[in-house]
Amino acid sequence: MTLKVKMLLLLLLCCNTLIRSQTVTASMITALPTDNYSYDGQTAPNYGVKWTNDSWQPVAPTGWFSSYGGMKFFTSGQRRFSIHANGTLEASHPLIMTPTAASSNYIQFRTNGTNIGIIGSDAAISGNDAANFGIHVYGVKDLEFSTGGVSKRMVIKGSGNVGIGTANPPINYKLAVAGKIIAEELKVQAQSAWPDYVFKSTYQLTPLPELEKFIKANQHLPEVPSAKEVIENGIEVGANQALLLKKIEELTLHLIDMEKKLSRQQEKISQQAADIKQLNQNINLSNL
């Protein structure tokens, strides 16, 4: 049988199948009629095509395309898209998604029918703006990033907390970094009162003798954490900056008070010197 005859017979078979599919619930083209598998309660060819009403779409026939060793799709004599036997998809060119509606511009991932995550632009992605690109993970599962064969370089927990270099950021912290951070600028937005209250007239400044006594007993300033506490718990940058400013302001007030005392003492010394000079002059006059 010549190749042309084979092609003609195959074309006639396809036409006959398409005609039959309008009146029956299942039509099948197969290269090996005895080489089949079972799916969704039906028999399907390992090497062929089948149109059938299945549980996915019972209203109209669904096309089943099968090739045991994988599938390759060609245009202009070039392989453009492949489906490997293990289900891996391979494209030789970028994939371009052109949805018919902005509300379906995304890729959805599922396991056993359960939604895992979505990548794309869609308002349905946890309230995202349809004009923006987003990634959404269902439930309280984590979003993980890996590079260089190392897993979990960065993790966004289901709670929203982010870990860089650590897969387990502390519960009470939005960002945890296991390593060094470098930045051109760091801004900390204070959530508590800035210590300008130190300059209010009602503020009670600790007397220096009392402060000296505390330092000798504890080896650190009041309210300032000890070296042991810093090693064990670290420091909160914003709170620590506020505390340091408070101590600077208290020190400034002590310096101002000492300056006033020194000025008064200097005035007394100057007055005493003038009195002594006057007294010496009187003594000298009385000796004449």
C-alpha positions as CSV (number, residue, x, y, z in Angstrom):
1,M,0.0,0.0,0.0
2,T,1.5,3.3,-1.1
3,L,1.9,6.3,1.3
4,K,-0.7,8.3,-0.7
5,V,-3.3,5.5,-0.2
6,K,-2.5,5.3,3.5
7,M,-2.9,9.1,3.9
8,L,-6.2,8.9,2.0
9,L,-7.6,6.1,4.2
10,L,-6.5,8.0,7.3
11,L,-8.3,11.2,6.1
12,L,-11.4,9.2,5.4
13,L,-11.2,7.6,8.8
14,C,-10.9,11.1,10.4
15,C,-13.9,12.4,8.5
16,N,-15.9,9.4,9.4
17,T,-15.0,9.8,13.1
18,L,-16.0,13.5,13.0
19,I,-19.4,12.5,11.5
20,R,-19.9,9.8,14.1
21,S,-19.0,12.0,17.0
22,Q,-22.1,14.1,16.3
23,T,-24.3,11.2,17.0
24,V,-22.5,9.0,19.6
25,T,-20.8,9.8,22.9
26,A,-17.4,8.5,22.1
27,S,-15.1,8.3,19.0
28,M,-11.5,7.2,18.8
29,I,-8.6,7.1,16.4
30,T,-5.8,4.7,17.4
31,A,-2.6,3.4,15.9
32,L,-2.7,0.2,18.1
33,P,-6.3,-0.8,18.9
34,T,-5.2,-3.3,21.6
35,D,-2.8,-0.9,23.4
36,N,-5.1,1.0,25.7
37,Y,-5.3,2.3,29.3
38,S,-8.2,3.1,31.6
39,Y,-9.1,6.7,32.7
40,D,-12.2,8.1,34.2
41,G,-13.9,4.8,33.9
42,Q,-13.3,4.6,30.2
43,T,-10.8,2.9,27.8
44,A,-8.5,5.2,26.0
45,P,-5.7,4.6,23.4
46,N,-2.0,4.8,24.4
47,Y,-1.4,6.0,20.8
48,G,-4.4,7.9,19.5
49,V,-7.2,10.4,19.9
50,K,-10.5,10.0,21.6
51,W,-13.6,12.3,21.9
52,T,-15.9,11.4,24.7
53,N,-18.3,12.8,27.3
54,D,-16.3,12.5,30.6
55,S,-16.8,13.6,34.1
56,W,-15.0,16.9,33.4
57,Q,-17.4,18.0,30.7
58,P,-20.5,15.7,30.4
59,V,-22.4,18.1,28.2
60,A,-20.1,17.9,25.1
61,P,-17.3,15.6,24.1
62,T,-13.8,16.3,25.4
63,G,-10.8,15.5,23.3
64,W,-8.3,13.0,24.8
65,F,-4.8,13.1,23.1
66,S,-2.4,10.4,24.0
67,S,1.1,9.2,23.1
68,Y,2.9,6.9,25.5
69,G,6.4,8.3,24.8
70,G,5.4,12.0,24.8
71,M,4.2,14.5,22.2
72,K,6.0,17.0,20.0
73,F,4.4,19.9,18.1
74,F,6.0,21.4,15.0
75,T,5.7,24.5,12.9
76,S,7.8,25.3,9.8
77,G,9.7,22.1,10.4
78,Q,10.9,23.1,13.9
79,R,9.9,21.6,17.2
80,R,8.1,24.3,19.1
81,F,6.5,22.6,22.1
82,S,6.9,19.2,23.7
83,I,5.1,17.1,26.4
84,H,7.5,14.6,27.8
85,A,6.4,11.1,29.0
86,N,6.7,12.2,32.6
87,G,4.4,15.2,32.0
88,T,7.1,17.9,31.8
89,L,6.3,20.7,29.4
90,E,9.0,22.1,27.2
91,A,8.8,25.2,24.9
92,S,11.5,26.4,22.6
93,H,10.1,29.9,22.5
94,P,8.4,32.2,25.1
95,L,4.9,31.4,26.0
96,I,2.5,34.3,25.6
97,M,-0.8,34.3,27.4
98,T,-3.6,36.1,25.7
99,P,-6.8,35.6,27.7
100,T,-10.1,36.7,26.4
101,A,-10.9,38.6,29.7
102,A,-8.7,40.4,32.2
103,S,-10.3,38.3,35.0
104,S,-8.6,35.1,33.7
105,N,-5.0,36.3,33.1
106,Y,-3.3,33.9,35.4
107,I,-1.8,30.4,35.8
108,Q,-3.3,28.3,38.5
109,F,-1.6,25.4,40.3
110,R,-3.5,22.5,41.8
111,T,-2.7,19.2,43.6
112,N,-5.4,16.5,43.4
113,G,-8.0,19.2,42.6
114,T,-7.0,21.4,45.5
115,N,-5.8,25.0,44.7
116,I,-2.2,25.6,45.7
117,G,-1.3,29.0,44.1
118,I,-1.8,31.5,41.3
119,I,0.6,33.5,39.3
120,G,-0.7,36.3,37.1
121,S,-2.8,39.4,36.8
122,D,-6.2,39.0,38.2
123,A,-8.4,40.8,40.7
124,A,-9.4,37.4,42.1
125,I,-5.9,36.8,43.4
126,S,-6.7,37.7,47.0
127,G,-8.0,41.1,46.0
128,N,-5.1,42.2,43.8
129,D,-5.6,44.8,41.2
130,A,-6.3,43.2,37.8
131,A,-3.8,45.6,36.2
132,N,-0.9,44.4,38.4
133,F,1.1,41.1,38.5
134,G,0.8,39.0,41.6
135,I,1.6,35.7,43.2
136,H,-0.9,34.2,45.6
137,V,-0.5,31.0,47.8
138,Y,-3.7,29.5,49.1
139,G,-4.2,28.8,52.8
140,V,-1.4,29.3,55.2
141,K,1.3,27.7,53.1
142,D,4.6,29.4,52.5
143,L,6.1,30.9,49.3
144,E,9.7,29.8,49.0
145,F,12.5,31.0,46.8
146,S,15.6,28.9,46.0
147,T,18.8,29.6,44.0
148,G,22.1,27.8,43.3
149,G,20.8,24.5,44.5
150,V,20.1,25.8,47.9
151,S,16.6,25.6,49.1
152,K,14.7,28.4,50.9
153,R,16.9,31.4,50.2
154,M,13.9,33.5,51.1
155,V,10.6,32.5,52.6
156,I,7.3,34.4,52.8
157,K,5.3,32.7,55.5
158,G,1.6,32.2,55.4
159,S,1.4,34.8,58.2
160,G,3.1,37.4,55.9
161,N,6.4,37.3,57.8
162,V,9.5,37.3,55.6
163,G,12.7,35.3,56.2
164,I,15.9,35.9,54.2
165,G,18.6,33.2,54.9
166,T,16.2,31.7,57.4
167,A,13.1,29.6,56.8
168,N,11.7,30.4,60.3
169,P,11.4,34.1,61.0
170,P,10.2,34.8,64.5
171,I,6.5,35.2,64.9
172,N,6.5,38.8,66.2
173,Y,8.8,40.1,63.4
174,K,7.8,41.0,59.8
175,L,11.4,40.6,58.5
176,A,14.2,38.3,59.7
177,V,17.6,38.3,58.0
178,A,20.3,35.7,58.8
179,G,23.3,37.7,57.7
180,K,24.5,41.2,57.1
181,I,22.5,44.0,55.7
182,I,23.9,47.1,53.8
183,A,21.9,50.1,52.8
184,E,22.5,53.7,51.8
185,E,19.9,54.9,54.2
186,L,17.7,53.4,57.0
187,K,14.6,55.1,58.3
188,V,12.9,53.9,61.5
189,Q,9.4,55.2,62.1
190,A,9.0,55.6,65.9
191,Q,5.9,54.0,67.3
192,S,6.3,55.5,70.8
193,A,6.8,59.0,72.2
194,W,10.1,60.7,71.2
195,P,12.0,61.7,74.3
196,D,11.4,65.5,74.0
197,Y,9.5,65.1,77.3
198,V,12.9,65.3,79.0
199,F,13.0,69.0,78.5
200,K,9.6,69.6,80.2
201,S,9.8,71.4,83.5
202,T,8.0,68.6,85.2
203,Y,10.6,66.0,84.3
204,Q,12.5,64.6,87.3
205,L,16.2,64.5,86.4
206,T,18.2,61.8,88.3
207,P,20.7,63.5,90.7
208,L,24.4,62.8,89.7
209,P,25.3,61.2,93.1
210,E,22.3,58.8,92.7
211,L,23.4,58.1,89.1
212,E,26.9,57.4,90.2
213,K,25.7,54.9,92.8
214,F,23.6,53.1,90.2
215,I,26.5,52.9,87.7
216,K,28.9,51.4,90.4
217,A,26.3,48.8,91.3
218,N,25.2,47.8,87.8
219,Q,28.0,48.8,85.4
220,H,25.6,50.4,83.0
221,L,23.2,53.4,82.8
222,P,19.6,53.2,84.1
223,E,17.2,51.9,81.5
224,V,20.0,50.9,79.2
225,P,20.2,47.1,78.7
226,S,23.3,45.4,80.0
227,A,25.9,43.7,77.8
228,K,24.5,40.3,78.8
229,E,21.0,41.3,77.8
230,V,22.1,42.6,74.4
231,I,24.0,39.4,73.7
232,E,20.9,37.3,74.6
233,N,18.1,39.4,73.1
234,G,19.7,41.9,70.7
235,I,18.5,45.5,70.6
236,E,15.6,47.2,69.0
237,V,17.1,50.0,66.8
238,G,14.2,52.5,67.1
239,A,13.8,52.1,70.8
240,N,17.6,52.1,71.4
241,Q,18.0,55.3,69.4
242,A,15.2,56.9,71.4
243,L,16.9,55.8,74.6
244,L,20.3,57.1,73.6
245,L,18.7,60.4,72.7
246,K,17.1,60.5,76.1
247,K,20.4,60.0,77.8
248,I,22.0,62.7,75.7
249,E,19.2,65.1,76.6
250,E,19.6,64.2,80.4
251,L,23.4,64.7,80.1
252,T,22.7,68.1,78.4
253,L,20.5,69.2,81.2
254,H,23.2,68.1,83.8
255,L,25.7,70.2,81.8
256,I,23.4,73.2,81.7
257,D,22.8,72.9,85.5
258,M,26.6,72.5,86.1
259,E,27.3,75.6,84.0
260,K,24.8,77.6,86.0
261,K,26.4,76.4,89.2
262,L,29.9,77.3,87.9
263,S,28.6,80.7,86.9
264,R,27.2,81.4,90.3
265,Q,30.4,80.2,91.9
266,Q,32.4,82.4,89.6
267,E,30.3,85.3,90.6
268,K,30.8,84.6,94.2
269,I,34.5,84.2,93.7
270,S,34.7,87.5,91.8
271,Q,32.7,89.2,94.5
272,Q,34.9,87.7,97.3
273,A,38.0,88.8,95.4
274,A,36.6,92.3,95.1
275,D,35.7,92.3,98.9
276,I,39.2,91.1,99.8
277,K,40.8,93.8,97.6
278,Q,38.6,96.4,99.2
279,L,39.4,95.1,102.7
280,N,43.1,95.2,101.9
281,Q,42.8,98.8,100.8
282,N,41.0,99.7,104.0
283,I,43.7,98.0,106.0
284,N,46.4,99.9,104.2
285,L,44.6,103.2,104.8
286,S,44.2,102.6,108.5
287,N,48.0,101.9,108.8
288,L,48.9,105.3,107.4
